[in-house]
Amino acid sequence: MKRLVKILTWFIGVLFILAVSLVTFTDNRPLEESDYYATTKRKLKALKIGGGYGTGLKGGWSKERIQTNAETYIAGYGLREDPAVGVHDSIFVRSVVLDNGRQKVAMITMDLLIAPPLVVAQVVPALRRLGFGRENIYFSATHTHSSAGGWAGGPAGRAMAGPRDEQMIRTIAAAIVRSVQQAEATSSACKIGFQKINAREYITNRLFGETAVVDPWLRIMKIEKANQESAVVVTYAAHPTDIPKSDNRISADYPGMLVRNLEKSGVCEFAAFFAGAVGSMRPADNGEDAYEKAELIAKNLANQIITAKGLLKTDTTSLIRTAYLPLALHEPQLRLTKYIRVRPWVFNWLMGKQEVGMNALRIGDMVWVGTPCDYSGMLYWSSDAVAEKLGKNLIITSFNGGYVGYITPDQYYDEHKMETQEMNWFGPYNGRYFGEVVDRLVVGVGR
């Protein structure tokens, strides 16, 4: 009996030690009492904004195919047992370079789930050698859940994007650099313009249904060269999740189909898609399945843009302003329950530790803000109002080269949903925190 008691005591002691080392209580201290909030406020006050008016605006664009092979896994919807069985449609890196003689910027999007941090770590030094500082590189992705993986590390990275593939990381990075080089090499004098189109019927709130807040706008930047060649850069908030996990073929989903439709229509020679505030947003149901559904939403959105092409006016500007804000965060809070979370060291082992930030880019009267997350479309309206007071057009995009999970309104933090619990890694209060940073960046580059 005594031996059994000793064994039980030892066993309970081991469990207790494991529990103490692996989990802890959630931290719900007010934002104003946190060190990270104070740190970011100081950084915002000291933030340097580069650029200004130049001698004239030049623009160029280019795309590079991302090569895959029989060993390429798909990133999206969690762990897949096997590599992709084929390619339904090709995936690309697409770049736009704008230069006013005083400041230049490379805007880069890729047909991937996110802009992978391990890829970005190779691209930033390479582009720096071409004269692009971190504040001059604006990353995003289309957020297709059916594209190439292999670009993440750690156990969680494997679950999200398949086994780490150094060759794929190098392939994507090299395609980005070539795309930027070609875009810059083909730059010539241009004008730009902005248009927004209400595409409410094609999007819905995936957290709370049809009556909840959505970001319904197609936001479009048009670039037009003196020779009449043109490009359009499109953002939209609906998650590219039309193709299910059961279809293990590589695809750019509706964003890739949308840009191909635009290019084929003749409305432009080049099109690129940057994921907007995709958090909490999904395509509206349209009675179709998989590729048919993706093709239908792509066609409908393309038709909206083609129909409004007469409104897509361009004008002369030479104003480019850029900034990059390194962002302090709450220590990781990957929650197991409302009150229990894994310890930060466990999270960092699972996910990998990273430095993240936010981009701010002003081109004429447009203000672009790049975020390192799935930024919720429910948060857009308040920052949009800030921009409107300044007479500016705001474009918020997700996946700027870092990734910190979902950023959703704070009132839903304790909702037992994927976005608000499992994928809300650095809360609480991140809705207000990120919203305040976005607002400050809008004012900083917009005034």
C-alpha positions in Angstrom: 0.0 0.0 0.0 2.8 2.4 0.9 4.5 1.6 -2.4 1.3 2.4 -4.3 1.0 5.7 -2.4 4.6 6.6 -3.3 4.0 5.8 -7.0 0.8 7.9 -7.0 2.5 10.8 -5.2 5.4 10.7 -7.7 3.0 10.5 -10.6 0.9 13.4 -9.4 4.1 15.4 -8.7 5.3 14.9 -12.3 1.9 15.9 -13.6 2.0 19.1 -11.5 5.5 20.0 -12.7 4.5 19.5 -16.3 1.4 21.5 -15.8 3.3 24.4 -14.2 5.9 24.4 -16.9 3.5 24.1 -19.9 0.5 26.2 -19.0 -0.4 29.3 -17.0 -3.3 31.6 -16.4 -4.4 34.1 -19.1 -3.4 37.7 -18.6 -6.2 40.2 -19.0 -4.6 43.3 -17.7 -5.9 46.6 -19.3 -4.1 47.7 -22.4 -2.9 50.9 -20.7 -1.1 48.9 -18.0 0.9 46.9 -20.5 4.6 47.5 -21.4 4.1 46.7 -25.1 1.4 49.3 -25.5 3.6 52.0 -24.0 6.6 50.8 -26.2 4.6 51.1 -29.4 3.3 54.6 -28.4 6.9 55.7 -28.0 7.8 54.2 -31.4 4.9 56.0 -33.0 6.0 59.3 -31.7 9.5 58.8 -33.0 8.5 57.2 -36.3 10.3 58.5 -39.3 8.3 59.0 -42.5 10.3 59.0 -45.7 9.6 60.5 -49.0 7.5 63.4 -50.2 6.9 65.0 -53.6 9.3 64.1 -56.3 10.1 65.1 -59.8 7.4 62.9 -61.4 6.0 59.4 -61.0 7.2 56.3 -62.8 5.6 52.9 -62.6 6.3 49.4 -63.8 4.9 45.9 -63.1 5.9 42.3 -63.6 4.9 38.7 -62.6 6.9 35.6 -62.1 5.5 32.0 -61.9 6.2 30.1 -58.7 7.5 26.7 -59.8 6.2 23.6 -57.9 7.0 19.9 -58.1 5.7 16.5 -57.1 7.0 17.0 -53.6 5.1 20.4 -53.0 2.6 20.3 -50.2 -0.4 22.7 -50.0 -0.7 25.3 -47.3 -4.2 25.9 -46.0 -6.9 24.2 -43.8 -4.2 22.6 -41.6 -2.1 19.5 -42.0 -2.4 17.5 -45.3 -1.1 13.9 -45.3 0.3 14.0 -48.9 1.8 16.4 -51.4 -0.4 18.1 -54.0 -1.6 15.7 -56.7 -1.3 18.3 -59.4 -1.7 22.0 -60.5 -5.2 23.2 -61.4 -3.9 26.7 -62.3 -0.5 28.4 -62.0 0.5 30.5 -59.1 2.6 33.7 -59.4 4.4 36.5 -57.6 3.2 39.9 -58.9 5.0 43.2 -58.3 4.5 46.9 -58.9 7.3 49.4 -58.5 6.6 53.1 -58.2 9.3 55.8 -58.1 9.1 59.6 -57.9 12.9 60.2 -58.1 13.1 60.8 -54.4 11.4 57.7 -53.0 10.5 54.3 -54.5 8.4 51.4 -53.3 8.0 47.8 -54.3 4.4 46.5 -53.8 4.6 42.7 -53.9 1.8 40.1 -53.6 2.0 36.3 -54.1 -0.5 33.5 -54.7 0.1 32.0 -51.2 -1.7 31.7 -47.9 0.5 34.4 -46.4 3.7 36.3 -47.2 6.0 33.8 -45.4 8.4 35.2 -42.8 11.2 32.8 -43.9 10.8 34.0 -47.5 10.7 37.7 -46.4 13.9 37.2 -44.4 15.7 36.3 -47.7 14.0 38.9 -49.8 14.5 42.0 -47.6 18.4 41.9 -47.8 18.3 41.2 -51.5 15.9 44.2 -52.2 17.9 46.4 -49.9 20.9 45.9 -52.3 18.6 47.3 -55.0 17.8 50.4 -53.0 14.6 49.3 -51.2 14.7 49.7 -47.4 12.2 47.7 -45.3 9.9 50.8 -45.3 9.9 50.7 -49.1 8.8 47.1 -49.4 5.0 46.5 -49.1 4.2 42.7 -48.9 0.9 41.0 -49.1 -0.6 37.7 -50.4 -3.8 36.6 -52.0 -4.5 34.2 -49.1 -5.5 31.3 -51.3 -5.8 28.1 -49.1 -4.8 25.9 -52.1 -1.3 27.0 -52.9 2.2 25.9 -52.3 3.5 25.4 -48.8 6.8 24.2 -47.4 7.8 27.8 -46.4 7.3 27.6 -42.6 9.3 26.2 -39.7 8.4 24.6 -36.3 5.7 22.0 -35.5 2.9 24.5 -36.1 4.4 25.6 -39.4 4.5 22.0 -40.5 0.8 21.6 -39.6 -0.1 24.8 -41.5 2.2 24.6 -44.6 3.6 21.0 -44.7 7.2 20.0 -44.2 9.8 22.7 -44.4 11.2 22.9 -47.9 14.3 25.1 -48.2 14.2 24.8 -52.0 10.6 26.2 -52.1 11.6 29.1 -49.8 14.5 30.0 -52.2 12.2 29.5 -55.2 9.6 32.0 -53.9 12.3 34.5 -52.8 14.1 34.4 -56.1 10.8 34.9 -58.0 10.0 38.0 -55.9 13.4 39.5 -56.5 13.2 38.8 -60.3 9.7 40.3 -60.4 10.8 43.5 -58.7 13.8 43.9 -60.9 11.7 43.5 -64.0 9.0 45.9 -62.7 11.7 48.5 -62.0 13.4 47.9 -65.4 10.1 48.5 -67.3 9.1 51.6 -65.3 8.0 54.7 -67.2 6.1 57.9 -66.6 2.6 57.2 -65.3 -0.5 58.5 -63.6 -2.5 56.8 -60.9 -6.1 56.7 -59.7 -8.4 55.1 -57.1 -11.9 53.7 -57.2 -14.0 51.8 -54.7 -17.0 49.6 -55.8 -19.6 48.2 -53.4 -19.5 44.4 -53.9 -21.7 43.6 -50.9 -23.6 40.7 -52.5 -20.5 38.6 -52.9 -19.3 38.7 -49.2 -20.6 37.7 -45.8 -19.5 37.7 -42.2 -18.4 34.1 -41.4 -18.5 34.6 -37.6 -22.0 36.0 -37.2 -23.9 35.6 -40.4 -25.6 37.8 -43.0 -26.7 40.6 -40.6 -23.2 41.2 -39.1 -20.7 43.9 -40.2 -18.7 43.3 -43.4 -16.2 45.2 -45.5 -18.0 45.1 -48.8 -15.7 47.2 -50.9 -13.5 46.4 -53.9 -10.7 48.9 -53.7 -8.8 49.5 -56.9 -5.6 51.4 -57.7 -5.1 52.0 -61.4 -1.7 52.9 -62.9 -1.6 54.2 -66.4 1.6 54.8 -68.4 1.9 57.4 -71.1 1.7 54.8 -73.8 -1.8 53.8 -72.4 -0.6 50.5 -70.9 -2.3 50.1 -67.5 -2.3 48.0 -64.4 -4.9 47.6 -61.7 -4.2 46.5 -58.1 -7.3 45.1 -56.4 -8.1 44.4 -52.8 -11.1 42.6 -51.4 -12.0 41.1 -48.0 -13.6 37.7 -48.8 -11.5 34.7 -47.8 -10.3 32.7 -50.8 -11.8 29.4 -49.4 -13.9 28.3 -52.3 -11.8 25.2 -53.0 -12.1 22.6 -50.2 -9.3 20.7 -48.5 -10.5 17.5 -50.1 -9.3 18.9 -53.5 -5.5 18.5 -53.2 -4.6 20.5 -56.3 -2.6 23.8 -56.3 -4.7 26.8 -57.2 -4.8 30.6 -56.8 -8.5 30.3 -56.0 -10.8 33.3 -57.0 -8.1 36.0 -56.7 -6.0 34.3 -59.4 -9.0 33.9 -61.6 -10.1 37.5 -61.0 -6.8 39.0 -62.2 -6.7 36.7 -65.2 -10.2 37.8 -66.1 -9.2 41.4 -65.9 -6.2 40.9 -68.0 -8.1 39.0 -70.7 -10.9 41.5 -70.7 -8.6 44.3 -72.0 -9.4 46.6 -69.1 -5.7 46.4 -68.2 -2.5 44.7 -69.3 -1.6 43.6 -65.7 -3.6 43.0 -62.6 -2.6 42.0 -59.0 -4.7 41.1 -56.0 -3.8 42.0 -52.4 -5.8 40.4 -49.6 -7.8 43.0 -47.8 -9.2 42.8 -44.3 -10.0 39.1 -44.7 -10.5 38.3 -41.0 -14.1 37.4 -40.3 -15.1 37.6 -44.0 -15.9 34.8 -46.5 -17.5 34.6 -50.0 -21.3 34.7 -50.0 -22.9 31.4 -50.9 -23.8 31.2 -54.5 -25.0 27.6 -55.0 -21.8 26.4 -56.7 -19.0 24.1 -55.6 -15.2 24.4 -55.6 -13.7 25.7 -58.8 -17.2 26.7 -60.2 -17.8 28.8 -57.1 -14.3 30.4 -57.4 -14.7 31.1 -61.1 -18.2 32.6 -60.5 -17.1 35.1 -57.8 -14.0 36.0 -59.9 -16.2 36.6 -62.9 -18.7 38.7 -60.9 -16.0 40.8 -59.3 -14.3 41.3 -62.6 -17.5 42.4 -64.2 -18.0 45.0 -61.5 -14.6 46.4 -62.3 -15.0 46.2 -66.1 -18.5 47.9 -65.9 -17.0 50.8 -63.8 -13.8 51.2 -65.9 -15.1 54.6 -67.1 -14.9 55.8 -63.5 -11.4 54.6 -63.0 -9.8 58.0 -63.7 -6.1 58.6 -63.3 -4.3 61.9 -62.5 -0.8 63.1 -62.1 0.9 63.0 -58.7 4.5 62.6 -57.6 3.8 62.0 -53.9 5.1 58.9 -52.2 5.5 58.6 -48.4 6.6 55.4 -46.6 7.0 54.2 -43.1 7.6 50.9 -41.3 6.7 50.5 -37.6 8.3 47.6 -35.6 5.4 46.4 -33.5 5.6 45.4 -29.8 3.1 42.7 -28.8 1.6 41.2 -25.7 3.5 38.0 -24.8 1.8 35.0 -26.5 -1.5 33.9 -25.2 -2.5 30.7 -27.1 -5.5 29.8 -25.0 -6.7 26.3 -24.1 -9.7 27.6 -22.3 -11.0 31.1 -21.3 -8.6 31.2 -18.3 -5.8 28.8 -19.2 -3.1 29.4 -21.9 0.2 27.6 -22.9 3.3 29.3 -21.6 5.1 31.7 -24.1 8.1 29.4 -24.5 5.8 26.6 -25.7 4.1 29.0 -28.2 7.4 30.2 -29.5 8.6 26.6 -29.9 5.5 25.7 -31.8 5.3 28.8 -34.0 8.8 30.2 -34.1 9.6 33.7 -32.7 9.4 36.6 -35.1 9.8 40.4 -35.3 6.7 42.0 -36.9 5.6 45.5 -37.9 3.2 47.5 -39.9 3.7 49.3 -43.2 2.3 52.7 -44.1 2.4 53.9 -47.7 0.9 57.0 -49.2 0.6 57.3 -53.0 -1.1 60.6 -53.9 -4.4 60.6 -52.0 -4.3 56.8 -51.3 -3.1 55.5 -47.9 -2.1 51.8 -47.7 -1.6 50.1 -44.4 -0.1 46.6 -44.3 -0.8 44.4 -41.3 0.9 41.2 -40.1 -2.3 39.2 -39.6 -5.8 38.3 -40.8 -7.1 41.8 -40.1 -10.9 41.7 -39.5 -13.1 43.5 -41.9 -15.3 44.4 -38.9 -12.5 46.8 -37.8 -12.2 48.7 -41.0 -15.0 51.3 -40.8 -13.5 53.3 -37.9 -10.1 53.8 -39.5 -11.9 54.5 -42.8 -13.6 57.4 -41.1 -10.2 58.8 -39.9 -8.9 58.7 -43.5 -12.0 60.3 -44.9 -11.6 63.3 -42.5 -8.2 63.8 -44.0 -9.6 63.5 -47.5 -7.7 60.2 -48.1 -8.7 56.8 -49.5 -7.7 54.0 -47.1 -6.6 50.6 -48.2 -5.9 48.1 -45.4 -4.2 44.8 -46.4 -3.2 41.6 -44.5 0.0 39.5 -44.5 2.7 42.1 -44.8 5.6 39.6 -44.1 4.9 38.6 -40.5 2.0 36.7 -39.1 0.4 37.0 -35.6 -2.9 35.3 -36.2 -6.3 37.0 -36.3 -7.1 40.5 -35.1 -10.8 40.8 -34.3 -13.0 43.2 -32.4 -12.3 43.0 -28.6 -16.0 42.3 -27.6 -15.7 38.9 -29.3 -12.4 37.9 -27.6 -14.2 35.3 -25.4 -16.4 33.9 -28.1 -15.6 30.2 -28.6 -14.7 30.4 -32.3 -11.6 29.7 -34.2 -10.8 33.3 -35.0 -11.4 34.6 -31.5 -9.8 31.9 -29.5 -7.5 29.4 -31.2 -6.1 31.9 -33.7 -6.1 35.0 -31.5 -2.6 34.6 -30.3 -1.7 37.9 -28.6 -4.9 39.2 -27.1 -6.8 40.5 -25.4 -7.5 44.1 -26.6 -5.7 43.6 -30.0 -8.7 45.0 -31.8 -8.4 48.4 -30.2 -4.6 48.2 -30.1 -4.2 47.4 -33.8 -6.9 49.9 -34.7 -5.2 52.7 -32.8 -1.9 51.9 -34.6 -3.6 51.9 -38.0 -5.2 55.3 -37.2 -1.9 56.8 -36.1 -0.2 55.6 -39.3 -3.0 56.9 -41.5 -2.6 60.3 -39.8 1.2 60.2 -40.0 1.5 59.6 -43.7 -1.8 61.2 -44.6 -1.4 64.7 -43.4 
